[in-house]
Amino acid sequence: MIPVRVANVSVCPPYQGYVVVLHEIEGERWLPIFIGAAEAQAISLLLRNKSYSRPLTFDLFYNLLDAANAQVEQVSIIDLKENTFYALVEMKTVAGDAKIDARPSDAIAIGLRSKATITVAEHVMNTAGVTGDRSQSQINNLNQIAELNKKLQSAIENESYEEAASLRDRIRDLEKKENLR
C-alpha cells in the first residue's frame, strides 16, 4: 500500500463534478478521484480545519466510533473496477480488528477527521495515477478555473457584466489549455 496525502479538492468543469486529488507521499504520482458535491465540501472543510456548528455525516460517524471505543487506523483505496474506486476503513474495536467497505470519499473524510493513515493500492495507482509536473499543472489550472467560476458567479450576481465576460474568457482559455472543451 502506498501512503498518500490529500492534496486538494477541485471542481472539474466539463463534468460539473468534483475531484479529490491524492498525492503519493514518497513519490511523484497523483490520483484524482471524482466525488460528489457534498463529499467535496466535507473534505474541503477538513483540509481547511473548518467545521459547521452542527455535526456533518463524517462527524457523526467519527463520534459514534469514538463513543464505541473504536479507532480508525487506516483508510485505503483498494481497487478500481469499471471506473469505480473501492475503499476500506480499517479499525481497532473492543471486539477486534474490523475492515469496513466504504466509498472513497467517505473513507477519506473519516480518515482526515480521525487523522488516520490514507493509502492506495499499488495496482490502483499504476492504473489511474498520473505523474510528473504536468499533473501538478493540471491541478493548479483546475483550481484556478474553480476560483474564476466563483468570481464569475459573483460578477453576474452584482451585474458586473464586463467583468463577467472577462472572467468567462479566462475560464475558456484555461479549459482549452487543459482540453476541457
C-alpha positions as CSV (number, residue, x, y, z in Angstrom):
1,M,0.0,0.0,0.0
2,I,1.2,3.5,-0.9
3,P,0.8,6.2,1.7
4,V,-0.8,9.4,0.3
5,R,-1.9,12.8,1.5
6,V,-5.0,14.6,0.3
7,A,-3.6,17.4,-1.9
8,N,-6.8,19.2,-2.6
9,V,-10.4,19.1,-3.9
10,S,-11.1,20.7,-7.2
11,V,-14.1,21.4,-9.4
12,C,-14.0,19.7,-12.8
13,P,-15.9,22.0,-15.1
14,P,-16.7,19.8,-18.1
15,Y,-18.4,17.2,-15.8
16,Q,-19.9,19.7,-13.3
17,G,-18.3,17.5,-10.7
18,Y,-15.6,17.5,-8.1
19,V,-12.2,15.7,-7.8
20,V,-10.3,14.8,-4.7
21,V,-6.6,14.6,-5.5
22,L,-4.3,12.2,-3.5
23,H,-0.6,12.7,-3.8
24,E,1.9,9.9,-3.1
25,I,4.0,10.9,-0.1
26,E,7.2,9.5,-1.2
27,G,6.8,9.8,-5.0
28,E,5.5,11.9,-7.8
29,R,2.2,10.2,-8.6
30,W,-1.2,11.8,-8.2
31,L,-4.5,10.0,-8.0
32,P,-7.6,12.0,-9.0
33,I,-11.0,10.5,-7.8
34,F,-14.3,12.0,-8.9
35,I,-16.6,12.6,-5.9
36,G,-20.0,14.3,-5.2
37,A,-20.5,17.9,-4.2
38,A,-21.4,17.1,-0.5
39,E,-18.4,14.9,-0.1
40,A,-16.2,17.6,-1.8
41,Q,-17.5,20.2,0.7
42,A,-16.8,17.9,3.6
43,I,-13.3,17.1,2.6
44,S,-12.6,20.7,1.8
45,L,-13.7,21.7,5.3
46,L,-11.5,19.1,6.8
47,L,-8.5,20.3,4.8
48,R,-9.0,23.8,6.0
49,N,-9.7,22.8,9.6
50,K,-13.1,24.3,9.5
51,S,-16.4,22.9,10.9
52,Y,-20.1,23.6,10.9
53,S,-21.9,24.4,14.1
54,R,-23.7,21.1,13.9
55,P,-22.0,17.7,13.0
56,L,-21.9,16.6,9.4
57,T,-22.2,12.9,8.4
58,F,-18.5,12.2,8.8
59,D,-18.5,13.9,12.2
60,L,-21.5,11.7,13.2
61,F,-19.6,8.5,12.2
62,Y,-16.5,9.6,13.9
63,N,-18.4,10.4,17.1
64,L,-20.2,7.1,17.0
65,L,-16.9,5.2,16.6
66,D,-15.3,7.2,19.4
67,A,-18.2,6.5,21.7
68,A,-17.9,2.8,20.9
69,N,-14.1,3.0,21.7
70,A,-13.3,2.1,18.1
71,Q,-10.3,3.7,16.5
72,V,-9.8,4.3,12.8
73,E,-6.3,3.1,12.0
74,Q,-6.1,3.4,8.2
75,V,-8.3,4.1,5.2
76,S,-7.3,2.6,1.9
77,I,-8.3,2.9,-1.7
78,I,-8.1,-0.8,-2.6
79,D,-9.5,-1.3,-6.0
80,L,-10.7,0.2,-9.3
81,K,-13.3,-1.7,-11.3
82,E,-15.2,-0.3,-14.3
83,N,-14.2,3.3,-13.4
84,T,-15.4,2.8,-9.8
85,F,-13.0,3.1,-6.9
86,Y,-13.4,0.9,-3.8
87,A,-12.1,1.7,-0.3
88,L,-11.9,0.2,3.2
89,V,-11.9,1.8,6.6
90,E,-9.7,-0.3,8.9
91,M,-10.4,0.0,12.6
92,K,-9.5,-1.4,16.0
93,T,-12.5,-2.1,18.2
94,V,-13.0,-3.7,21.6
95,A,-14.1,-6.8,19.7
96,G,-11.0,-6.9,17.5
97,D,-9.9,-5.5,14.1
98,A,-12.5,-4.6,11.5
99,K,-12.5,-3.7,7.9
100,I,-15.5,-1.8,6.6
101,D,-16.4,-1.3,2.9
102,A,-16.8,2.4,2.0
103,R,-16.9,4.9,-0.8
104,P,-13.5,6.5,-1.2
105,S,-14.9,10.0,-0.5
106,D,-16.4,8.8,2.8
107,A,-13.3,6.9,3.7
108,I,-11.1,9.9,3.0
109,A,-13.3,12.2,5.1
110,I,-13.3,9.7,8.0
111,G,-9.5,9.3,7.6
112,L,-8.9,13.1,7.7
113,R,-11.3,13.5,10.7
114,S,-9.6,10.8,12.7
115,K,-6.1,11.7,11.4
116,A,-5.6,8.1,10.1
117,T,-3.2,7.0,7.5
118,I,-4.5,7.1,4.0
119,T,-3.2,4.6,1.4
120,V,-3.7,3.5,-2.1
121,A,-3.1,0.0,-3.5
122,E,-0.2,-0.1,-5.9
123,H,-2.3,-1.6,-8.8
124,V,-4.8,1.3,-8.4
125,M,-2.1,3.9,-8.5
126,N,-0.5,2.2,-11.5
127,T,-3.8,2.1,-13.3
128,A,-5.3,5.5,-12.5
129,G,-2.4,7.6,-11.2
130,V,-0.7,10.4,-13.1
131,T,2.8,11.6,-12.8
132,G,5.1,14.5,-13.4
133,D,4.9,18.2,-13.5
134,R,2.1,18.1,-16.0
135,S,-0.3,16.6,-13.3
136,Q,0.5,19.4,-10.9
137,S,0.0,22.0,-13.7
138,Q,-3.4,20.5,-14.4
139,I,-4.4,20.5,-10.8
140,N,-3.3,24.2,-10.5
141,N,-5.3,25.1,-13.6
142,L,-8.4,23.2,-12.3
143,N,-8.1,25.1,-9.0
144,Q,-7.8,28.4,-10.9
145,I,-10.8,27.5,-13.0
146,A,-12.8,26.8,-9.8
147,E,-11.8,30.2,-8.4
148,L,-12.6,32.0,-11.6
149,N,-16.0,30.3,-11.7
150,K,-16.8,31.7,-8.2
151,K,-15.7,35.2,-9.2
152,L,-17.8,34.8,-12.4
153,Q,-20.9,34.0,-10.3
154,S,-20.3,36.9,-8.0
155,A,-19.8,39.3,-11.0
156,I,-23.1,38.1,-12.5
157,E,-24.9,38.5,-9.2
158,N,-23.5,42.0,-8.9
159,E,-24.5,42.7,-12.6
160,S,-20.8,43.5,-13.5
161,Y,-21.2,42.1,-17.0
162,E,-17.9,43.4,-18.4
163,E,-16.0,41.7,-15.6
164,A,-18.1,38.6,-16.1
165,A,-17.3,38.5,-19.8
166,S,-13.6,38.9,-19.0
167,L,-13.7,36.1,-16.4
168,R,-15.6,33.8,-18.8
169,D,-12.9,34.3,-21.4
170,R,-10.2,33.5,-18.9
171,I,-12.0,30.3,-17.9
172,R,-12.4,29.3,-21.6
173,D,-8.7,29.8,-22.2
174,L,-7.8,27.6,-19.3
175,E,-10.3,25.0,-20.3
176,K,-8.9,24.9,-23.8
177,K,-5.3,24.6,-22.4
178,E,-6.4,21.6,-20.4
179,N,-8.5,20.2,-23.3
180,L,-11.7,20.5,-21.2
181,R,-13.8,22.0,-24.0
